[in-house]
Amino acid sequence: MEQRIGVVAIVVSDKSAVSSVQAVLSAHCQVIAGRMGIPSHENEKNVIALIVKGSVEDISALTGALGRIVGVQAKSVLTANK
């Protein structure tokens, strides 16, 4: 399978979802090359940016699992297929 590089943006708006997010990230660690998290104490939202490298299927599995968690939004941007 062809490897893609991209970014996954995650917004966690429900603090009780944090452990579920961490479990998903741990389960998909093979596609995560880097991670940066920014807590926002003013509006109680956390933003996580992931640098990912893997197949479209593997990255989609990660974002899909994150998107199924209540209180979490996840979007990805990947390099084009050439």
RODO-2510 file (C-alpha; in nm, 4 decimals, decimal comma):
residues 82
     n   res          X          Y          Z
     1     m     0,0000     0,0000     0,0000
     2     e     0,1126     0,3511    -0,0769
     3     q     0,2244     0,5624     0,2176
     4     r     0,0836     0,9113     0,2691
     5     i     0,1962     1,1881     0,5021
     6     g    -0,0527     1,4248     0,6577
     7     v    -0,2002     1,5976     0,9591
     8     v    -0,4916     1,4933     1,1785
     9     a    -0,6544     1,7712     1,3804
    10     i    -0,8490     1,6620     1,6885
    11     v    -1,0725     1,8803     1,9064
    12     v    -1,1801     1,7316     2,2382
    13     s    -1,4726     1,9267     2,3825
    14     d    -1,5749     1,6732     2,6500
    15     k    -1,3155     1,6133     2,9206
    16     s    -1,4561     1,2670     2,9908
    17     a    -1,3483     1,1606     2,6389
    18     v    -0,9763     1,2102     2,7048
    19     s    -0,9079     0,8513     2,8137
    20     s    -1,0932     0,7163     2,5080
    21     v    -0,8904     0,9431     2,2792
    22     q    -0,5680     0,8231     2,4409
    23     a    -0,6738     0,4593     2,3947
    24     v    -0,7398     0,5154     2,0220
    25     l    -0,4096     0,6971     1,9749
    26     s    -0,2254     0,4127     2,1474
    27     a    -0,4025     0,1543     1,9316
    28     h    -0,2998     0,3411     1,6130
    29     c     0,0505     0,4460     1,7215
    30     q     0,2090     0,2849     1,4146
    31     v     0,0868     0,5734     1,1932
    32     i     0,1628     0,8589     1,4363
    33     a     0,4980     1,0271     1,3668
    34     g     0,4460     1,3273     1,5954
    35     r     0,1961     1,4776     1,8348
    36     m     0,1329     1,8212     1,9847
    37     g    -0,1453     1,9037     2,2281
    38     i    -0,2715     2,2435     2,3342
    39     p    -0,5156     2,2673     2,6272
    40     s    -0,7537     2,5617     2,6318
    41     h    -0,8569     2,6196     2,9905
    42     e    -1,0762     2,9187     2,9008
    43     n    -1,3284     2,7199     2,6952
    44     e    -1,2435     2,3696     2,8271
    45     k    -1,1447     2,2360     2,4851
    46     n    -0,8248     2,0582     2,3937
    47     v    -0,6666     2,0588     2,0501
    48     i    -0,4298     1,7842     1,9365
    49     a    -0,2338     1,7893     1,6113
    50     l    -0,0908     1,4618     1,4821
    51     i     0,1634     1,4173     1,2054
    52     v     0,0737     1,0852     1,0448
    53     k     0,2410     0,8563     0,7938
    54     g     0,0724     0,5433     0,6625
    55     s    -0,1792     0,4052     0,4181
    56     v    -0,5038     0,5894     0,3548
    57     e    -0,6862     0,2944     0,5117
    58     d    -0,4805     0,3067     0,8326
    59     i    -0,5137     0,6841     0,8697
    60     s    -0,8873     0,6656     0,7955
    61     a    -0,9243     0,3960     1,0614
    62     l    -0,7615     0,6320     1,3119
    63     t    -0,9787     0,9327     1,2257
    64     g    -1,2913     0,7155     1,2097
    65     a    -1,2285     0,5709     1,5553
    66     l    -1,1710     0,9202     1,6947
    67     g    -1,4850     1,0548     1,5261
    68     r    -1,6993     0,7883     1,6931
    69     i    -1,6098     0,9200     2,0393
    70     v    -1,8756     1,1542     2,1806
    71     g    -1,7310     1,5016     2,2334
    72     v    -1,4488     1,4553     1,9812
    73     q    -1,4061     1,5892     1,6268
    74     a    -1,1259     1,4743     1,3975
    75     k    -1,0290     1,5830     1,0455
    76     s    -0,7363     1,4807     0,8289
    77     v    -0,5409     1,6337     0,5429
    78     l    -0,3158     1,4003     0,3461
    79     t    -0,0636     1,4388     0,0665
    80     a    -0,1933     1,3689    -0,2836
    81     n    -0,1565     1,0315    -0,4479
    82     k     0,0967     1,0612    -0,7322
***
